């Protein structure tokens, strides 16, 4: 499988370790940077580039996933999710890694490098990579709704908009 990595200075050491770990496991690893430590670098371009590559590969029929890192993983997930077709999940446990694939068919995960040890992160990543999407109808339906909204700004038959009536109205 092809694995795309993107990070910032906070995840640079993790990405170097992962490059070795994932390559040893037989994966083709593409590192979208950074290559050198810069304490004031910005994660968006690295994470967006990783997400763009994952989506491009998947659309071309290449089996690919992505991993983005930062201090918390939050900004990195947000950046990756700006890419049309990317489904990046913030992972902080074995369960969230498993469910990201089983239920959400996530094609990228974000992990906080300052929140976990390298061994914990590797375990989450191995779980994510090895777990297939369940293809259960309810999960496939939800993913299709997200893709439809992403493409059209609407979900057929379902009202989506800022004028949604709340219980307090």
N, C-alpha and C positions, 0 to 999 in steps of 0.2 A: 504494500500500500504506500502511496505517496503521502507524506506528512509535511505540512507547511507550518513553520514556526515564525512567530513575531513577538517582540517584547520591547522593553525599554531598558534603561540602566538597572532597574530593580530586578529584572528577570534575566539579565545577561548570563550570570553564572548557571542558572537553571537551564537556559537554552543550550549552553555548551555541554552540560551533562546529558541533556536529553538527546542531543545530536548523536553522541556516542551510544547511548542506551538504545535508541530507536534504530540506528544503523546496524548495531549488533543483532537486533531482533529481525533484521532482514528488510526493514522499511527504507524507502528512498526518502531522505529528509532534505527539505529545501528551507534554508534559513533566510528569512526576509529582513533580518537585522534587528538590532545594530550589530556591527562587528567589533566595535571598540567601545570601551566604557566612557560615557560622557554623562556626568551627573545631572545635566540639564537638558538631555535629549527629550523628545516628545514621542509618545507611543502611537498616536493616531496613524501616522503613515505606515509604520511597521505592521500594525495590526490590520489595517485596511488592505495593505498589499498581500498579507497572508490570506485574508478572507477572499479577496478577488481571485487569488490563485486557486483556492479550494473550489469556489463556485465555477470558475472556468474549467478546471479539471473535471469536476463532476458532470458538467454539461457536455463535455467531450467524451464521456464514458469512462474516464479514468477514476479508479477507486482512490479517493483522497479525503483526508480530514485535516483539521488545523488545530493548533494549540497556540494561544496567546497568553502572555504573562505580563504582570506589572506588580506594583506594590500590593494592591488589593485584588486586582483582576476585574474590578468594576468598570473602570474607564476602558479597559481593553475589550471587554465584552460589548460595551456600548459602541466603540469604534468599529469593531468587526460587524456588528449588526446594522451598521449604516450601509453595508453592501447588499444590494438586491440579490436575494437567494441565500444569504448567509443566515444561519441559525446558530448563534453562539450562546452557550449556556455557561453561567458562572458555576464552577464546581468547587466544592469545599469538603466533600466527603465521598466515600465509596458509593453511597446511595445516590447522591446527586449525579455522579459520573454515569452510573448505571441507567438511571431514569432519563438522563439527557439523551441517550441513544434509544432506549426502549420506547419511551413515550413521545419524545420530541424530535426524533431523528436529527438531533443537533449535528451539524457538520464541523463545528468548532467548539472548543471549550476554552474558558478563561480561568486562570488560576492565579491567586495572589501569592507571589513569591515571598512576601514578607509574612504570610500567614501560615505557611507550611514548610516542613523540611523537604529536602530533595526526595527522600525516600517516600514520603507521603504523596508528593506530587507525582512521582513515577507510578505509584500504585493507582492513583486516580486515572492517570493517562492510559495505563495498560488496560484498566477496566473499560474506559471509554472506547478505546480502539477495538477491543475484542468483543464488545457487546453489539449485536445487530439491532436494527429497528424491529419492533414487534409486528408491524403491519396490521395491528388491531384496527378495526374499522373506526372506532371513536378517535383514535390518535391520528390516523390518516386523514379523517374528516377535518380535524382541527388544524392540522398542518396545511391542508388545502385551503382552508379559510384564511389563514395567515398569508399564504402565497397570493390568494386572490386579492386580499386587501392591499398587499404590497404592490401588486401590479395595477390595480384599478382604483383604489381608495374606497372600495365598497365590498360587502359580502352579500351575495345574492340572497334575497329573502329575509335578511336580518338588518334591522336598523342599526347603523353605526353613525354616530355624530355627536357633536357637542351639545345638541339640544335634547339629549336623552333625559327623560323625566326621572327624578330621583324620589325616594320615599318622602323627603322633606318638602317636596313641591306640592 
